[in-house]
């Protein structure tokens, strides 16, 4: 994959790909892989089912993610694992999503809007995410009873 199309941002050792449709797609896949592996081994079929895409599209993206050292995937081997870089991005995306869910439900007292969350989560940097987490009192789980990964603000 041509890295020149991605704007890479490093803020206090934070590495997220932002500002391109392709980057958002990468983040969605890494978030999906993180989400699935909370319950089971990550397979091509489970990613396809969660993201509502065809398996050949998943395989194509997994090859791109593998080339970018974000996942470990070999065609024919159905299991997918994240590298440390992929893990970091997936964790941040899950954290963003779950904190936004808590913000909507608990602080704003509005219905959780997954489409709105999906539009926002890709544009949150670490400083903003930590500010939301601190504002909410460092919640440990989202309204769906899933664990919110800790951030540095939670350790202080």
N, CA and C atoms as a LAMMPS dump frame, in Angstrom:
ITEM: TIMESTEP
0
ITEM: NUMBER OF ATOMS
468
ITEM: BOX BOUNDS ff ff ff
-5.0000000000000000e+02 5.0000000000000000e+02
-5.0000000000000000e+02 5.0000000000000000e+02
-5.0000000000000000e+02 5.0000000000000000e+02
ITEM: ATOMS id mol type element x y z
1 1 1 N 0.841 -1.174 0
2 1 2 C 0 0 0
3 1 3 C 0.888 1.239 0
4 2 1 N 0.518 2.214 -0.79
5 2 2 C 1.277 3.445 -0.898
6 2 3 C 1.025 4.314 0.326
7 3 1 N 2.015 4.405 1.185
8 3 2 C 1.851 5.163 2.432
9 3 3 C 1.728 6.663 2.191
10 4 1 N 2.092 7.144 1.006
11 4 2 C 2.014 8.581 0.763
12 4 3 C 0.573 9.08 0.779
13 5 1 N -0.4 8.193 0.617
14 5 2 C -1.793 8.627 0.629
15 5 3 C -2.32 8.792 2.051
16 6 1 N -1.555 8.369 3.027
17 6 2 C -2.003 8.465 4.415
18 6 3 C -1.275 9.593 5.108
19 7 1 N -2.009 10.307 5.916
20 7 2 C -1.389 11.312 6.778
21 7 3 C -1.161 10.636 8.109
22 8 1 N 0.084 10.437 8.482
23 8 2 C 0.377 9.772 9.747
24 8 3 C 0.606 10.82 10.825
25 9 1 N -0.026 10.643 11.949
26 9 2 C 0.067 11.592 13.042
27 9 3 C 0.697 10.897 14.236
28 10 1 N 1.721 11.485 14.802
29 10 2 C 2.337 10.964 16.019
30 10 3 C 2.261 12.046 17.086
31 11 1 N 1.379 11.856 18.055
32 11 2 C 1.206 12.796 19.154
33 11 3 C 1.431 12.021 20.439
34 12 1 N 2.482 12.358 21.16
35 12 2 C 2.831 11.662 22.394
36 12 3 C 2.786 10.152 22.175
37 13 1 N 3.507 9.676 21.18
38 13 2 C 3.611 8.262 20.83
39 13 3 C 2.284 7.679 20.37
40 14 1 N 1.36 8.524 19.952
41 14 2 C 0.072 8.067 19.436
42 14 3 C 0.213 7.928 17.929
43 15 1 N -0.203 6.801 17.392
44 15 2 C -0.147 6.602 15.958
45 15 3 C -1.511 6.184 15.459
46 16 1 N -2.205 7.106 14.851
47 16 2 C -3.479 6.801 14.22
48 16 3 C -3.43 7.351 12.807
49 17 1 N -4.037 6.648 11.891
50 17 2 C -4.141 7.131 10.53
51 17 3 C -5.421 7.937 10.447
52 18 1 N -5.316 9.178 9.954
53 18 2 C -6.513 10.011 9.919
54 18 3 C -6.642 10.736 8.592
55 19 1 N -7.847 11.221 8.349
56 19 2 C -8.161 12.147 7.273
57 19 3 C -8.281 11.551 5.876
58 20 1 N -8.415 10.251 5.738
59 20 2 C -8.704 9.687 4.425
60 20 3 C -9.748 8.596 4.586
61 21 1 N -10.514 8.386 3.52
62 21 2 C -11.519 7.321 3.558
63 21 3 C -10.842 5.977 3.742
64 22 1 N -9.7 5.781 3.109
65 22 2 C -8.981 4.516 3.258
66 22 3 C -8.528 4.317 4.7
67 23 1 N -8.084 5.387 5.33
68 23 2 C -7.654 5.294 6.718
69 23 3 C -8.813 4.895 7.614
70 24 1 N -9.98 5.469 7.371
71 24 2 C -11.15 5.111 8.174
72 24 3 C -11.511 3.645 7.977
73 25 1 N -11.341 3.147 6.772
74 25 2 C -11.61 1.734 6.497
75 25 3 C -10.642 0.848 7.271
76 26 1 N -9.379 1.222 7.286
77 26 2 C -8.368 0.481 8.048
78 26 3 C -8.739 0.474 9.523
79 27 1 N -9.112 1.636 10.048
80 27 2 C -9.484 1.723 11.457
81 27 3 C -10.71 0.87 11.762
82 28 1 N -11.676 0.841 10.854
83 28 2 C -12.875 0.018 11.059
84 28 3 C -12.511 -1.47 11.116
85 29 1 N -11.618 -1.903 10.251
86 29 2 C -11.195 -3.303 10.273
87 29 3 C -10.469 -3.628 11.565
88 30 1 N -9.57 -2.762 12.001
89 30 2 C -8.831 -3.025 13.239
90 30 3 C -9.76 -3.003 14.451
91 31 1 N -10.725 -2.109 14.429
92 31 2 C -11.733 -2.07 15.498
93 31 3 C -12.548 -3.363 15.495
94 32 1 N -12.941 -3.825 14.314
95 32 2 C -13.722 -5.063 14.2
96 32 3 C -12.917 -6.254 14.714
97 33 1 N -11.655 -6.315 14.351
98 33 2 C -10.799 -7.421 14.799
99 33 3 C -10.689 -7.404 16.322
100 34 1 N -10.469 -6.221 16.894
101 34 2 C -10.4 -6.092 18.359
102 34 3 C -11.699 -6.585 18.994
103 35 1 N -12.827 -6.111 18.461
104 35 2 C -14.147 -6.447 18.993
105 35 3 C -14.39 -7.96 18.952
106 36 1 N -14.12 -8.571 17.817
107 36 2 C -14.355 -10.014 17.653
108 36 3 C -13.49 -10.818 18.609
109 37 1 N -12.241 -10.44 18.738
110 37 2 C -11.339 -11.257 19.553
111 37 3 C -11.647 -11.177 21.043
112 38 1 N -12.506 -10.242 21.447
113 38 2 C -12.959 -10.225 22.841
114 38 3 C -13.78 -11.47 23.159
115 39 1 N -14.384 -12.068 22.149
116 39 2 C -15.271 -13.215 22.335
117 39 3 C -14.754 -14.516 21.723
118 40 1 N -13.985 -14.418 20.636
119 40 2 C -13.6 -15.623 19.896
120 40 3 C -12.368 -15.35 19.043
121 41 1 N -11.846 -16.417 18.431
122 41 2 C -10.755 -16.251 17.479
123 41 3 C -11.261 -15.448 16.287
124 42 1 N -10.383 -14.641 15.713
125 42 2 C -10.778 -13.778 14.601
126 42 3 C -10.568 -14.532 13.291
127 43 1 N -11.662 -14.706 12.57
128 43 2 C -11.64 -15.389 11.28
129 43 3 C -12.166 -14.444 10.207
130 44 1 N -11.828 -14.743 8.969
131 44 2 C -12.304 -13.943 7.84
132 44 3 C -13.827 -13.86 7.867
133 45 1 N -14.479 -14.975 8.106
134 45 2 C -15.948 -15.002 8.102
135 45 3 C -16.543 -14.132 9.193
136 46 1 N -15.9 -14.079 10.367
137 46 2 C -16.44 -13.259 11.461
138 46 3 C -16.272 -11.77 11.162
139 47 1 N -15.186 -11.401 10.51
140 47 2 C -14.992 -10.001 10.119
141 47 3 C -16.029 -9.616 9.062
142 48 1 N -16.21 -10.488 8.075
143 48 2 C -17.18 -10.224 7
144 48 3 C -18.582 -10.05 7.568
145 49 1 N -18.937 -10.909 8.505
146 49 2 C -20.266 -10.855 9.112
147 49 3 C -20.453 -9.55 9.894
148 50 1 N -19.477 -9.182 10.709
149 50 2 C -19.587 -7.977 11.527
150 50 3 C -19.648 -6.708 10.675
151 51 1 N -18.813 -6.64 9.655
152 51 2 C -18.753 -5.435 8.825
153 51 3 C -19.741 -5.464 7.659
154 52 1 N -20.437 -6.594 7.518
155 52 2 C -21.415 -6.756 6.446
156 52 3 C -20.792 -6.546 5.063
157 53 1 N -19.665 -7.233 4.848
158 53 2 C -18.983 -7.204 3.553
159 53 3 C -18.7 -8.638 3.112
160 54 1 N -18.389 -8.81 1.855
161 54 2 C -18.093 -10.14 1.301
162 54 3 C -16.702 -10.59 1.755
163 55 1 N -16.548 -11.899 1.92
164 55 2 C -15.271 -12.444 2.384
165 55 3 C -14.096 -12.088 1.472
166 56 1 N -14.253 -12.088 0.129
167 56 2 C -13.106 -11.69 -0.704
168 56 3 C -12.639 -10.257 -0.425
169 57 1 N -13.564 -9.377 -0.079
170 57 2 C -13.182 -8.002 0.277
171 57 3 C -12.38 -7.988 1.573
172 58 1 N -12.782 -8.825 2.509
173 58 2 C -12.058 -8.931 3.778
174 58 3 C -10.638 -9.44 3.524
175 59 1 N -10.528 -10.472 2.717
176 59 2 C -9.202 -11.042 2.405
177 59 3 C -8.313 -9.987 1.75
178 60 1 N -8.874 -9.234 0.821
179 60 2 C -8.109 -8.182 0.156
180 60 3 C -7.598 -7.153 1.166
181 61 1 N -8.472 -6.719 2.076
182 61 2 C -8.056 -5.745 3.083
183 61 3 C -7.036 -6.353 4.042
184 62 1 N -7.218 -7.614 4.405
185 62 2 C -6.254 -8.25 5.309
186 62 3 C -4.863 -8.311 4.685
187 63 1 N -4.791 -8.509 3.384
188 63 2 C -3.482 -8.488 2.713
189 63 3 C -2.853 -7.098 2.808
190 64 1 N -3.665 -6.05 2.635
191 64 2 C -3.156 -4.678 2.769
192 64 3 C -2.691 -4.42 4.201
193 65 1 N -3.5 -4.84 5.177
194 65 2 C -3.135 -4.644 6.583
195 65 3 C -1.874 -5.43 6.932
196 66 1 N -1.734 -6.603 6.346
197 66 2 C -0.545 -7.422 6.562
198 66 3 C 0.694 -6.725 5.98
199 67 1 N 0.557 -6.186 4.779
200 67 2 C 1.675 -5.467 4.144
201 67 3 C 2.09 -4.254 4.965
202 68 1 N 1.132 -3.61 5.614
203 68 2 C 1.418 -2.438 6.444
204 68 3 C 1.798 -2.794 7.873
205 69 1 N 1.971 -4.105 8.132
206 69 2 C 2.375 -4.583 9.451
207 69 3 C 1.378 -4.196 10.548
208 70 1 N 0.089 -4.256 10.209
209 70 2 C -0.95 -3.977 11.187
210 70 3 C -1.608 -5.263 11.674
211 71 1 N -1.573 -6.312 10.835
212 71 2 C -2.069 -7.627 11.233
213 71 3 C -1.116 -8.693 10.712
214 72 1 N -1.282 -9.88 11.266
215 72 2 C -0.587 -11.062 10.756
216 72 3 C -1.651 -11.944 10.126
217 73 1 N -1.562 -12.075 8.806
218 73 2 C -2.539 -12.879 8.082
219 73 3 C -1.85 -13.547 6.902
220 74 1 N -2.09 -14.848 6.765
221 74 2 C -1.576 -15.608 5.638
222 74 3 C -2.745 -16.289 4.961
223 75 1 N -2.853 -16.104 3.655
224 75 2 C -3.946 -16.722 2.92
225 75 3 C -3.941 -18.225 3.183
226 76 1 N -5.119 -18.754 3.401
227 76 2 C -5.233 -20.181 3.707
228 76 3 C -5.288 -20.445 5.203
229 77 1 N -4.599 -19.606 5.959
230 77 2 C -4.693 -19.672 7.42
231 77 3 C -5.81 -18.733 7.8
232 78 1 N -6.846 -19.235 8.332
233 78 2 C -8.048 -18.452 8.527
234 78 3 C -7.987 -17.494 9.718
235 79 1 N -7.006 -17.636 10.58
236 79 2 C -6.947 -16.791 11.778
237 79 3 C -6.19 -15.494 11.517
238 80 1 N -6.646 -14.43 12.172
239 80 2 C -6.058 -13.105 12.019
240 80 3 C -5.591 -12.637 13.395
241 81 1 N -4.391 -12.082 13.453
242 81 2 C -3.875 -11.505 14.706
243 81 3 C -3.372 -10.111 14.409
244 82 1 N -3.505 -9.225 15.391
245 82 2 C -3.004 -7.863 15.233
246 82 3 C -1.551 -7.78 15.672
247 83 1 N -0.791 -6.946 14.991
248 83 2 C 0.561 -6.633 15.437
249 83 3 C 0.443 -5.59 16.55
250 84 1 N 1.554 -5.209 17.144
251 84 2 C 1.481 -4.21 18.22
252 84 3 C 0.966 -2.87 17.692
253 85 1 N 1.328 -2.509 16.471
254 85 2 C 0.831 -1.259 15.885
255 85 3 C -0.663 -1.359 15.614
256 86 1 N -1.107 -2.463 15.03
257 86 2 C -2.527 -2.681 14.779
258 86 3 C -3.317 -2.709 16.076
259 87 1 N -2.732 -3.327 17.076
260 87 2 C -3.35 -3.416 18.404
261 87 3 C -3.583 -2.021 18.984
262 88 1 N -2.611 -1.166 18.852
263 88 2 C -2.691 0.19 19.39
264 88 3 C -3.825 0.966 18.716
265 89 1 N -3.933 0.848 17.408
266 89 2 C -4.979 1.555 16.667
267 89 3 C -6.347 0.962 16.994
268 90 1 N -6.448 -0.365 17.02
269 90 2 C -7.709 -1.022 17.349
270 90 3 C -8.193 -0.653 18.739
271 91 1 N -7.271 -0.643 19.691
272 91 2 C -7.61 -0.281 21.073
273 91 3 C -8.134 1.149 21.131
274 92 1 N -7.473 2.068 20.431
275 92 2 C -7.898 3.466 20.453
276 92 3 C -9.282 3.623 19.836
277 93 1 N -9.558 2.896 18.772
278 93 2 C -10.863 2.993 18.119
279 93 3 C -11.969 2.45 19.037
280 94 1 N -11.709 1.327 19.684
281 94 2 C -12.68 0.76 20.626
282 94 3 C -12.904 1.725 21.789
283 95 1 N -11.822 2.288 22.293
284 95 2 C -11.91 3.25 23.405
285 95 3 C -12.747 4.46 22.995
286 96 1 N -12.456 5.01 21.811
287 96 2 C -13.218 6.161 21.314
288 96 3 C -14.71 5.839 21.244
289 97 1 N -15.026 4.703 20.625
290 97 2 C -16.421 4.302 20.44
291 97 3 C -17.143 4.168 21.771
292 98 1 N -16.555 3.438 22.68
293 98 2 C -17.223 3.143 23.946
294 98 3 C -17.348 4.373 24.834
295 99 1 N -16.354 5.254 24.783
296 99 2 C -16.477 6.499 25.554
297 99 3 C -17.561 7.395 24.956
298 100 1 N -17.675 7.423 23.646
299 100 2 C -18.746 8.205 23.01
300 100 3 C -20.116 7.644 23.375
301 101 1 N -20.229 6.332 23.467
302 101 2 C -21.496 5.722 23.884
303 101 3 C -21.874 6.153 25.299
304 102 1 N -20.9 6.141 26.198
305 102 2 C -21.157 6.576 27.577
306 102 3 C -21.514 8.059 27.589
307 103 1 N -20.793 8.857 26.83
308 103 2 C -21.069 10.285 26.765
309 103 3 C -22.507 10.538 26.319
310 104 1 N -22.932 9.862 25.27
311 104 2 C -24.294 10.066 24.767
312 104 3 C -25.341 9.633 25.788
313 105 1 N -25.181 8.444 26.321
314 105 2 C -26.203 7.884 27.218
315 105 3 C -26.212 8.57 28.578
316 106 1 N -25.035 8.684 29.203
317 106 2 C -24.97 9.137 30.602
318 106 3 C -24.892 10.654 30.757
319 107 1 N -24.074 11.302 29.955
320 107 2 C -23.882 12.743 30.148
321 107 3 C -24.864 13.575 29.332
322 108 1 N -25.077 13.202 28.089
323 108 2 C -25.958 13.982 27.227
324 108 3 C -27.409 13.524 27.304
325 109 1 N -27.626 12.336 27.878
326 109 2 C -28.977 11.778 28.048
327 109 3 C -29.729 11.665 26.719
328 110 1 N -28.98 11.231 25.693
329 110 2 C -29.6 10.988 24.392
330 110 3 C -29.372 9.543 23.993
331 111 1 N -30.18 9.09 23.069
332 111 2 C -30.06 7.73 22.554
333 111 3 C -28.709 7.564 21.848
334 112 1 N -28.084 6.417 22.016
335 112 2 C -26.819 6.142 21.341
336 112 3 C -27.084 6.063 19.844
337 113 1 N -26.346 6.847 19.083
338 113 2 C -26.478 6.91 17.636
339 113 3 C -25.189 6.366 17.017
340 114 1 N -25.231 5.095 16.594
341 114 2 C -24.034 4.425 16.077
342 114 3 C -23.472 5.123 14.838
343 115 1 N -24.356 5.643 14.001
344 115 2 C -23.899 6.333 12.796
345 115 3 C -23.131 7.6 13.159
346 116 1 N -23.634 8.336 14.132
347 116 2 C -22.95 9.545 14.576
348 116 3 C -21.608 9.191 15.21
349 117 1 N -21.608 8.163 16.04
350 117 2 C -20.362 7.726 16.683
351 117 3 C -19.33 7.364 15.631
352 118 1 N -19.759 6.629 14.613
353 118 2 C -18.841 6.213 13.551
354 118 3 C -18.259 7.426 12.826
355 119 1 N -19.038 8.488 12.712
356 119 2 C -18.543 9.695 12.06
357 119 3 C -17.55 10.474 12.901
358 120 1 N -17.651 10.337 14.218
359 120 2 C -16.789 11.099 15.13
360 120 3 C -15.525 10.336 15.518
361 121 1 N -15.657 9.039 15.772
362 121 2 C -14.572 8.254 16.377
363 121 3 C -13.258 8.3 15.606
364 122 1 N -13.322 8.482 14.314
365 122 2 C -12.11 8.493 13.479
366 122 3 C -11.339 9.809 13.574
367 123 1 N -11.951 10.822 14.172
368 123 2 C -11.342 12.143 14.205
369 123 3 C -10.952 12.581 15.613
370 124 1 N -10.972 11.641 16.54
371 124 2 C -10.621 11.947 17.924
372 124 3 C -9.141 11.675 18.158
373 125 1 N -8.444 12.657 18.715
374 125 2 C -7.053 12.394 19.09
375 125 3 C -7 12.007 20.57
376 126 1 N -5.833 11.623 21.023
377 126 2 C -5.661 11.128 22.383
378 126 3 C -6.075 12.171 23.422
379 127 1 N -5.71 13.415 23.199
380 127 2 C -6.033 14.486 24.15
381 127 3 C -7.552 14.62 24.313
382 128 1 N -8.292 14.582 23.212
383 128 2 C -9.746 14.699 23.245
384 128 3 C -10.372 13.485 23.922
385 129 1 N -9.895 12.295 23.564
386 129 2 C -10.413 11.059 24.161
387 129 3 C -10.181 11.055 25.667
388 130 1 N -8.979 11.42 26.095
389 130 2 C -8.677 11.454 27.528
390 130 3 C -9.523 12.504 28.253
391 131 1 N -9.826 13.62 27.578
392 131 2 C -10.664 14.648 28.189
393 131 3 C -12.087 14.122 28.408
394 132 1 N -12.611 13.407 27.423
395 132 2 C -13.946 12.813 27.575
396 132 3 C -13.929 11.791 28.711
397 133 1 N -12.907 10.955 28.736
398 133 2 C -12.793 9.929 29.774
399 133 3 C -12.754 10.575 31.167
400 134 1 N -11.958 11.611 31.313
401 134 2 C -11.842 12.311 32.595
402 134 3 C -13.169 12.963 32.972
403 135 1 N -13.816 13.617 32.013
404 135 2 C -15.11 14.244 32.245
405 135 3 C -16.14 13.234 32.751
406 136 1 N -16.084 12.02 32.213
407 136 2 C -17.046 10.975 32.572
408 136 3 C -16.641 10.194 33.824
409 137 1 N -15.493 10.528 34.412
410 137 2 C -15.061 9.846 35.636
411 137 3 C -14.402 8.506 35.369
412 138 1 N -13.773 8.352 34.215
413 138 2 C -13.038 7.138 33.845
414 138 3 C -13.912 5.883 33.923
415 139 1 N -14.988 5.847 33.127
416 139 2 C -15.873 4.675 33.17
417 139 3 C -15.136 3.41 32.736
418 140 1 N -15.5 2.295 33.324
419 140 2 C -14.829 1.023 33.03
420 140 3 C -15.572 0.193 31.989
421 141 1 N -16.859 0.524 31.758
422 141 2 C -17.588 -0.208 30.724
423 141 3 C -18.586 0.709 30.041
424 142 1 N -18.926 0.33 28.817
425 142 2 C -19.887 1.102 28.03
426 142 3 C -21.303 0.632 28.36
427 143 1 N -22.323 1.302 27.831
428 143 2 C -23.696 0.883 28.103
429 143 3 C -24.024 -0.539 27.633
430 144 1 N -23.214 -1.088 26.745
431 144 2 C -23.425 -2.463 26.273
432 144 3 C -22.694 -3.482 27.146
433 145 1 N -22.161 -3.014 28.262
434 145 2 C -21.457 -3.866 29.239
435 145 3 C -20.138 -4.42 28.711
436 146 1 N -19.514 -3.695 27.807
437 146 2 C -18.198 -4.08 27.291
438 146 3 C -17.138 -3.203 27.954
439 147 1 N -15.968 -3.77 28.18
440 147 2 C -14.877 -3.071 28.85
441 147 3 C -14.357 -1.931 27.979
442 148 1 N -14.136 -0.792 28.599
443 148 2 C -13.485 0.337 27.929
444 148 3 C -11.996 0.243 28.258
445 149 1 N -11.138 0.11 27.24
446 149 2 C -9.696 0.044 27.523
447 149 3 C -9.217 1.295 28.257
448 150 1 N -8.326 1.104 29.212
449 150 2 C -7.748 2.215 29.956
450 150 3 C -6.901 3.086 29.046
451 151 1 N -6.858 4.365 29.383
452 151 2 C -5.941 5.292 28.757
453 151 3 C -4.964 5.766 29.816
454 152 1 N -4.016 6.572 29.402
455 152 2 C -3.053 7.104 30.37
456 152 3 C -3.745 7.934 31.443
457 153 1 N -4.844 8.589 31.081
458 153 2 C -5.566 9.419 32.057
459 153 3 C -6.166 8.583 33.18
460 154 1 N -6.407 7.311 32.927
461 154 2 C -7.017 6.42 33.918
462 154 3 C -6.007 5.945 34.96
463 155 1 N -4.737 6.01 34.602
464 155 2 C -3.677 5.483 35.463
465 155 3 C -3.222 6.532 36.458
466 156 1 N -3.369 7.797 36.106
467 156 2 C -2.882 8.888 36.956
468 156 3 C -3.561 8.912 38.301
